[in-house]
Amino acid sequence: MKTKMKSNQIYSLLKTYSIILILFFTIFSIAVGQLLHENNKKIALQSIQNASGRIEFLVNKNQEKVEEVAVSLTSTPEQITNIHQYFELSYADYLSEVLDTNYRTDSYYYLPKAIESLYYNESSLLAASISLTNYPDIYYSQTGNLMGEKVKQLPITDAIRFSTILMNRNTLQPIGSLHMDFEKENFNQILTNQNTNYTVQTFIFSNTNQLIYEGSNNKNNTTLSTKLVDQMAVDSKIDLKDLEKEYYITESLTKNAHQIYTLIPRREIVISTLKSTFGLFLFSLLFDIILLLILFNLFKKYVVQVEDILVSINQVAGGDSGNRINTQDKKAETKQIAEGINDMLDSMQRYIKDIYELELKQKDADMRALQSQINPHFLYNTLEYIRMSAISEGADELADVVFHFGTLLRNNISHEKIVTVENELKFCEKYIYLYQMRYPDQFAYLFKVCDDVKEVMIPKFAIQPLVENYFAHGIDFAKIENAISVKAYQENGKTKLVIIDNGVGIPKRQMEQINRSFKETELFKPGSVGIMNVYTRMKLYFGESFKMEIKETAGGGTTIIMEF
């Protein structure tokens, strides 16, 4: 059963990408939020500046109106006298005096009528009042009583009151004050018409530090109003540094010393910015989640394929050399990788099998070659004793035979595994010599070695078993023209060893089987210490460059060709 991989590079990259993407959109949201905040701040400042400017214009306009009325009421000495008579006389006596003056001078001036005309010229006027110095009564007119009357105290009103001094134009001395009350609607409309969702508040203080107007396009902040009134009563001014911690403020001072303060709470701008930024952040987060879900879904199949490959590789690394990756559910490059790994594992398994089996076969071949030697040390010492006895008896030919045979045994005893072509052929020549002594005039032999081949190194016993096969299976002692030759030479950059005999030969089917065995993986089969033994050891030594072939000699016999 396949084990789920604990980590995957693609998932790690996607996680890293997710973090980067979220960080990017977070930073982007913060940057946008900062821009929104600055923009909201700019809009707020423009709103309060615009509101403050328009309110200041309206204040100046109303104040100028009051001053114009004050001038019109005191432009002549007769008007000043008339005003004093209104306050000094009873209403009937004042009316009689007005009529007498009109009769004498043909000039008619009636204070209540002059005040009444003001309402027709100024629709926003709600009330008008006059107070004279050293007179306890106050003339008061309002929209419900345009002609007015004398009162002891001005009533409380919700209107905006503007005041100015009544001057005697001849003496330039003040004689009293004029008060005109205007409706707040025009001021409220200015605040309401501001194109903003923020709370815009305006406070107007008169030149006597009295709060004459407070308005807002939203609910009034009574706490702030109380704070400003108290501060103005104590200090005759507003501490802007303290207020600017919580509000954006504009301050303006009219030419008549009216102080106008227009404010927007900073908190509202921050909240508005946070709402916009939060919405953007939620949208970005939702976009991130959707994008990542799509990416993870797209890469899921690819990740599963990669994990399957990694699991199979780990199983192979754990010793399951026969495990192979399933390529049926792989696509594109993952299928190519899986097939490539499978091919590589097949090649490695074949290579390991070849090396392992070749080493075993080499050891088996060497062991069998060693087992074919019959106690050489004992035989060599015995033969040396026989040779010395033959020499002492004058049997030189017998002594020579024993010498050659002893030399062969000495060569068997030596532990060297690699010899030159020249030494290998000398050993074979001694071997043939012994056969020739046994069967004189029965065969001939020829060894021919080119100079550029003599020092070429080959495995020991690479040629001798092939020569021995000739005497064991190929020679025909019924005839006297038996012959064997061994040639060693260079051809096309390769060394060739050619053994040719004219013996009885090898059956065709057996020859084909042997040649076929040269091309198969199974290089050596137990029980063979002849041709296959030679092929195995030469193949191991020279590798893929070694080639061996057996074919029939023209006229009968066997030809063995080795090339490397």
C-alpha positions in Angstrom: 0.0 0.0 0.0 1.4 3.4 -1.0 2.2 5.9 1.7 1.1 9.5 1.4 4.1 11.8 1.1 4.4 14.3 4.0 5.5 17.2 1.9 5.4 18.2 -1.7 7.4 20.9 -3.4 4.4 22.1 -5.5 2.2 22.5 -2.4 5.1 24.3 -0.7 5.4 26.7 -3.6 1.6 27.2 -3.6 1.7 27.9 0.1 4.5 30.4 -0.4 2.6 31.9 -3.3 -0.5 32.1 -1.1 1.4 34.0 1.6 3.0 36.4 -0.9 -0.4 36.9 -2.5 -2.1 37.6 0.8 0.7 39.9 1.9 0.5 41.7 -1.5 -3.2 42.3 -1.2 -2.9 43.3 2.4 -0.2 45.9 1.6 -2.2 46.9 -1.3 -5.3 47.4 0.9 -3.3 49.3 3.4 -1.9 51.6 0.7 -5.4 52.1 -0.8 -6.7 52.7 2.6 -4.1 55.4 3.2 -5.0 57.0 -0.2 -8.7 56.8 0.7 -8.0 58.3 4.1 -6.1 61.2 2.5 -8.9 61.6 -0.1 -11.5 61.5 2.6 -9.5 64.0 4.6 -9.3 66.3 1.6 -13.0 66.0 1.0 -13.7 66.8 4.6 -11.4 69.8 4.6 -13.0 71.0 1.4 -16.5 70.6 2.9 -15.8 72.6 6.1 -13.9 75.2 4.1 -16.8 75.6 1.7 -19.4 75.6 4.5 -17.3 78.1 6.5 -16.9 80.4 3.5 -20.6 80.4 2.7 -21.6 80.9 6.3 -19.1 83.7 6.6 -20.6 85.3 3.5 -24.1 85.0 5.0 -23.0 86.4 8.3 -21.4 89.4 6.7 -24.5 89.9 4.5 -26.8 89.9 7.5 -24.5 92.1 9.5 -24.3 94.6 6.7 -28.1 94.6 6.5 -28.3 95.4 10.2 -25.8 98.2 9.8 -27.7 99.6 6.8 -30.9 99.6 8.8 -29.1 101.3 11.7 -27.9 104.0 9.4 -31.3 104.5 7.8 -32.9 104.8 11.2 -30.5 107.6 12.4 -29.6 109.4 9.2 -31.3 112.7 10.3 -31.6 114.6 13.6 -35.4 114.4 13.2 -35.2 110.6 13.1 -33.1 110.5 16.2 -35.5 112.8 18.0 -38.4 110.6 16.8 -36.8 107.5 18.3 -36.3 109.3 21.6 -39.9 110.4 21.6 -41.0 106.9 21.1 -39.3 105.8 24.3 -40.1 108.9 26.3 -43.9 109.3 25.4 -46.8 107.1 25.7 -48.0 105.5 22.5 -50.9 108.1 22.1 -48.7 111.1 22.9 -46.0 109.7 20.5 -48.6 109.3 17.7 -49.9 112.8 18.3 -46.4 114.2 18.2 -45.7 112.4 14.9 -48.9 113.9 13.3 -48.0 117.4 14.6 -44.5 117.1 13.2 -45.9 116.0 9.9 -48.3 118.9 9.9 -45.6 121.5 10.7 -42.8 120.2 8.5 -44.7 118.1 6.0 -42.3 115.3 7.0 -43.7 112.0 8.2 -41.6 109.5 10.1 -43.2 106.8 12.2 -40.7 104.4 13.8 -43.0 101.3 14.0 -43.8 101.8 10.3 -40.1 102.0 9.4 -39.5 98.8 11.3 -42.5 97.1 9.6 -41.1 97.8 6.2 -38.0 95.8 7.0 -40.0 92.6 7.0 -41.1 93.2 3.4 -37.6 93.7 2.2 -36.0 90.8 4.1 -37.9 87.6 4.1 -35.6 85.8 6.6 -36.1 88.5 9.2 -38.0 87.2 12.3 -37.7 90.1 14.8 -36.2 93.5 15.3 -35.5 95.4 18.5 -34.1 98.8 19.6 -32.7 99.7 23.0 -31.6 103.2 23.9 -29.0 104.2 26.4 -30.5 105.2 29.8 -34.0 103.9 28.8 -35.3 100.8 30.6 -37.8 99.8 27.9 -36.9 98.0 24.7 -38.8 98.3 21.4 -39.5 94.8 20.1 -41.1 93.8 16.8 -41.6 90.3 15.4 -43.4 88.6 12.6 -46.6 88.2 14.7 -46.5 91.9 15.6 -44.8 93.8 12.9 -45.6 97.3 14.4 -43.9 96.2 17.6 -44.2 97.4 21.2 -42.2 98.4 24.2 -41.1 95.5 26.5 -39.0 95.3 29.5 -36.9 92.3 28.3 -36.2 90.7 25.0 -37.8 87.2 24.7 -35.7 84.1 24.1 -35.6 83.2 20.5 -34.3 80.5 18.3 -33.2 82.9 15.6 -29.8 84.3 14.9 -29.4 87.7 16.3 -27.1 90.4 14.7 -26.6 93.7 16.5 -25.0 97.0 15.8 -24.8 100.4 17.5 -27.1 103.3 16.7 -25.0 106.4 16.2 -25.9 110.1 16.3 -24.4 111.2 13.0 -24.0 114.8 14.2 -22.2 114.1 17.5 -20.9 110.6 16.5 -22.0 109.4 19.9 -23.8 106.1 20.4 -27.4 106.4 21.4 -28.4 102.7 21.6 -28.4 99.4 19.8 -30.3 97.7 17.0 -30.9 94.0 17.0 -32.2 92.0 14.1 -33.1 88.3 14.4 -32.9 86.2 11.2 -34.1 82.6 10.8 -31.6 79.8 10.9 -32.9 78.1 7.8 -30.4 79.7 5.4 -27.5 78.7 7.6 -28.9 75.2 8.1 -29.4 74.8 4.4 -25.7 75.6 3.8 -24.7 72.7 6.0 -27.3 70.4 4.6 -26.2 71.1 1.0 -22.7 69.9 1.7 -22.0 66.9 -0.5 -20.6 64.7 2.3 -21.7 62.0 4.6 -19.6 63.4 7.4 -21.1 65.4 10.3 -20.4 69.1 9.6 -20.9 71.3 12.6 -20.7 75.1 12.7 -20.6 77.5 15.7 -20.9 81.3 15.4 -19.9 83.5 18.2 -20.7 87.2 18.2 -18.3 90.0 18.9 -19.4 89.8 22.5 -18.4 86.1 22.7 -22.0 84.9 22.7 -23.0 81.8 20.8 -25.5 83.0 18.3 -25.7 79.9 16.1 -24.9 76.3 16.2 -25.9 74.0 13.4 -25.1 70.6 11.9 -26.1 68.5 8.9 -26.6 65.7 11.4 -27.4 65.6 15.1 -25.9 68.5 17.1 -23.2 67.6 19.6 -24.4 69.3 22.8 -21.4 68.3 24.7 -19.1 70.0 22.3 -21.4 73.1 22.3 -21.2 73.3 26.0 -17.4 73.0 26.0 -17.0 75.7 23.4 -19.4 78.1 25.2 -17.6 77.6 28.5 -14.2 78.0 27.0 -15.3 81.2 25.1 -16.7 82.7 28.3 -13.4 82.1 30.2 -10.8 82.8 27.5 -12.7 84.7 24.8 -11.2 82.3 22.3 -11.2 78.6 21.4 -8.1 76.4 21.9 -7.8 74.9 18.5 -4.8 72.6 19.4 -7.0 70.8 21.9 -9.9 70.4 19.4 -7.7 69.4 16.5 -6.9 66.1 18.3 -10.5 65.0 17.6 -11.7 67.3 14.7 -10.7 68.9 11.5 -11.4 72.6 12.0 -11.5 75.8 10.0 -11.7 79.1 11.8 -12.7 82.4 10.3 -13.2 85.9 11.7 -15.6 88.4 10.1 -14.9 92.1 9.8 -17.4 92.6 12.6 -15.4 90.2 14.8 -17.8 87.3 14.5 -15.9 84.0 15.1 -17.0 81.1 12.9 -15.8 77.5 13.7 -16.6 74.7 11.3 -15.7 71.1 12.3 -15.8 67.5 11.1 -14.9 64.7 13.6 -11.7 62.8 12.6 -13.3 59.6 13.9 -15.9 59.6 11.2 -13.2 59.9 8.5 -11.3 57.0 10.1 -14.4 54.9 10.3 -15.3 55.7 6.7 -11.8 54.8 5.6 -11.8 51.5 7.6 -15.2 50.6 6.1 -14.0 51.1 2.5 -10.7 49.4 3.2 -12.3 46.5 5.0 -14.6 46.0 2.0 -11.6 46.1 -0.3 -9.7 43.7 2.0 -12.7 41.3 2.1 -12.9 41.4 -1.6 -9.2 40.8 -2.0 -9.3 37.9 0.5 -12.3 36.4 -1.3 -10.4 36.8 -4.6 -7.3 35.2 -3.0 -9.3 32.2 -1.7 -11.1 31.6 -5.0 -7.8 31.9 -6.9 -6.0 29.6 -4.6 -8.8 27.0 -4.6 -8.6 27.1 -8.4 -4.8 26.7 -8.4 -4.9 23.9 -5.8 -7.6 22.1 -7.8 -5.6 22.5 -11.0 -2.4 21.2 -9.5 -4.1 18.4 -7.4 -3.9 15.8 -10.1 -0.3 16.8 -11.0 0.7 16.6 -7.3 -0.9 13.2 -6.9 1.1 11.9 -9.9 4.3 13.4 -8.5 3.6 11.9 -5.1 3.0 8.5 -6.7 6.3 8.7 -8.4 8.1 9.7 -5.2 6.4 6.9 -3.3 7.5 4.3 -5.8 11.1 5.7 -5.8 11.1 5.4 -1.9 9.9 1.9 -2.1 12.7 1.0 -4.6 15.2 2.8 -2.3 13.8 0.7 0.6 14.8 -2.5 -1.2 11.8 -3.3 -3.4 13.8 -3.4 -6.6 11.0 -5.0 -8.6 8.6 -2.1 -7.9 7.7 0.0 -11.0 5.7 3.2 -11.4 2.2 2.9 -12.8 2.2 5.0 -16.0 -1.5 4.5 -16.8 -2.6 7.5 -14.7 0.3 9.7 -15.7 0.2 12.4 -18.3 2.6 14.7 -20.2 6.0 15.1 -18.5 5.0 13.0 -15.4 4.5 10.1 -17.8 7.8 10.7 -19.5 9.5 10.9 -16.1 7.8 7.7 -14.9 8.7 5.8 -18.0 12.3 7.1 -17.9 12.6 5.9 -14.2 11.1 2.5 -15.0 13.5 2.1 -17.9 16.4 3.2 -15.7 15.4 0.7 -13.0 15.1 -2.1 -15.6 18.6 -1.3 -16.9 20.0 -1.1 -13.4 18.4 -4.4 -12.5 19.8 -6.0 -15.6 23.2 -4.5 -14.9 23.3 -5.6 -11.3 22.2 -9.1 -12.4 24.9 -9.3 -15.0 27.6 -8.1 -12.7 26.5 -10.3 -9.8 26.1 -13.4 -12.0 29.3 -12.7 -14.0 31.3 -12.5 -10.7 29.7 -15.8 -9.6 30.4 -17.4 -12.9 34.0 -16.2 -12.9 34.5 -17.7 -9.5 32.9 -20.9 -10.6 35.0 -21.0 -13.8 38.2 -20.4 -11.9 37.3 -23.0 -9.4 36.6 -25.5 -12.1 39.8 -24.7 -13.9 41.6 -25.2 -10.6 39.8 -28.5 -10.0 40.9 -29.7 -13.4 44.5 -29.5 -12.3 45.6 -32.6 -10.4 47.7 -31.7 -7.5 50.4 -29.8 -9.6 52.9 -29.4 -6.8 53.1 -33.1 -6.1 53.3 -33.9 -9.9 55.9 -31.3 -10.6 58.3 -32.6 -7.8 57.8 -36.2 -9.0 58.5 -35.3 -12.6 61.6 -33.4 -11.7 62.9 -36.5 -9.9 62.0 -38.6 -13.0 63.8 -36.1 -15.4 67.0 -36.2 -13.3 66.9 -40.0 -13.3 66.4 -40.0 -17.1 69.4 -37.7 -17.6 71.5 -39.9 -15.3 70.5 -42.9 -17.4 71.2 -41.0 -20.7 67.6 -40.9 -21.8 67.8 -37.3 -23.0 64.6 -37.4 -25.0 62.6 -38.7 -22.0 64.2 -36.0 -19.9 63.1 -33.3 -22.4 59.6 -34.5 -22.4 59.5 -34.5 -18.6 61.0 -30.9 -18.6 58.3 -29.6 -20.9 55.6 -31.3 -18.8 57.1 -29.9 -15.6 57.1 -26.4 -17.2 53.4 -26.7 -17.9 52.8 -27.6 -14.3 54.9 -24.7 -13.1 52.7 -22.4 -15.2 49.6 -23.9 -13.5 51.1 -23.3 -10.1 51.7 -19.6 -10.7 49.0 -17.2 -9.4 49.1 -14.6 -12.1 45.8 -14.1 -13.9 46.9 -12.0 -16.8 49.6 -12.9 -19.3 50.9 -11.6 -22.6 49.7 -13.2 -25.9 53.3 -14.3 -26.5 53.6 -16.1 -23.1 50.2 -17.7 -23.6 51.2 -19.1 -27.0 54.6 -20.4 -25.6 52.6 -22.3 -23.0 50.3 -23.7 -25.7 53.4 -24.7 -27.8 54.8 -26.8 -24.9 51.4 -28.4 -24.5 51.4 -29.4 -28.2 54.9 -30.6 -28.0 54.0 -33.2 -25.4 51.2 -34.4 -27.7 53.7 -34.5 -30.6 56.0 -36.7 -28.6 53.2 -39.1 -27.9 52.0 -39.1 -31.6 55.1 -38.4 -33.7 54.4 -37.8 -37.4 50.6 -37.6 -36.8 50.1 -33.8 -36.9 51.7 -30.5 -37.5 51.3 -27.1 -35.8 52.0 -23.4 -36.6 52.1 -20.4 -34.2 52.4 -17.0 -35.8 52.4 -13.8 -33.6 52.8 -10.3 -35.0 55.2 -8.1 -33.1 52.5 -5.5 -32.3 50.4 -8.2 -30.6 53.0 -10.0 -28.5 52.7 -7.7 -25.5 48.9 -7.5 -25.5 47.6 -8.7 -22.1 44.9 -11.4 -22.0 43.5 -13.6 -19.2 45.6 -16.7 -18.5 44.4 -19.9 -20.2 42.6 -17.9 -22.9 43.9 -20.1 -25.7 45.1 -23.3 -24.1 41.6 -24.8 -23.5 40.7 -24.2 -27.2 43.9 -26.0 -28.3 43.2 -28.8 -25.8 39.7 -29.2 -27.3 41.3 -29.9 -30.6 43.3 -32.8 -29.2 40.4 -34.0 -27.1 37.6 -33.9 -29.7 38.9 -32.8 -33.1 42.1 -34.6 -34.1 41.8 -37.7 -36.3 44.6 -40.1 -35.5 43.6 -42.3 -38.4 45.3 -39.8 -40.8 48.7 -38.2 -40.7 47.9 -34.7 -42.2 46.4 -33.3 -39.0 47.3 -29.7 -38.4 46.5 -26.8 -36.1 47.6 -23.2 -36.3 47.3 -20.2 -34.0 47.6 -16.7 -35.4 47.6 -13.3 -33.5 47.6 -10.0 -35.4 46.1 -6.5 -35.6 43.3 -5.7 -38.1 41.3 -2.4 -38.3 42.6 -1.3 -34.9 41.5 -4.6 -33.2 43.5 -7.6 -32.0 42.5 -10.9 -33.5 43.3 -14.4 -32.3 42.5 -17.1 -34.9 42.7 -20.9 -34.1 42.3 -23.1 -37.2 42.4 -26.9 -37.3 41.4 -29.5 -40.0 40.0 -32.0 -37.5 36.6 -33.7 -37.5 34.9 -30.5 -36.8 31.7 -29.7 -34.7 28.2 -30.7 -35.7 26.4 -27.7 -37.4 23.5 -27.6 -34.9 25.9 -27.7 -31.9 28.0 -24.9 -33.5 24.9 -22.7 -34.0 24.0 -23.3 -30.4 27.4 -22.3 -29.1 27.4 -19.1 -31.3 23.9 -18.3 -30.0 25.2 -18.7 -26.4 27.8 -16.1 -27.1 25.0 -13.5 -27.6 22.8 -14.5 -24.6 23.0 -13.1 -21.1 23.8 -16.5 -19.6 27.5 -16.4 -20.3 28.6 -19.5 -18.4 26.8 -22.7 -17.6 27.9 -25.0 -14.9 29.9 -27.9 -16.2 31.7 -26.0 -19.0 35.4 -25.4 -18.6 36.3 -25.2 -22.3 34.9 -22.8 -24.9 32.3 -21.1 -22.7 34.9 -20.7 -19.9 37.2 -18.9 -22.3 34.4 -16.7 -23.6 33.2 -15.8 -20.1 36.6 -14.7 -18.8 37.5 -12.8 -22.0 34.1 -11.0 -22.0 34.6 -10.0 -18.4 38.1 -8.7 -19.1 37.5 -6.8 -22.4 33.8 -6.0 -22.0 31.5 -5.3 -24.9 34.4 -4.9 -27.3 35.0 -8.7 -27.1 33.5 -10.9 -29.9 33.9 -14.6 -30.4 32.8 -16.8 -33.3 33.1 -20.5 -34.2 32.7 -21.6 -37.8 33.6 -24.5 -40.0 37.1 -24.5 -41.7 37.0 -24.8 -45.5 37.7 -28.5 -46.3 36.7 -29.6 -42.8 37.6 -28.7 -39.3 37.0 -25.8 -36.9 38.0 -22.2 -36.9 37.7 -20.1 -33.7 38.0 -16.3 -34.1 38.4 -14.0 -31.1 38.4 -10.2 -31.6 38.8 -7.4 -29.0 
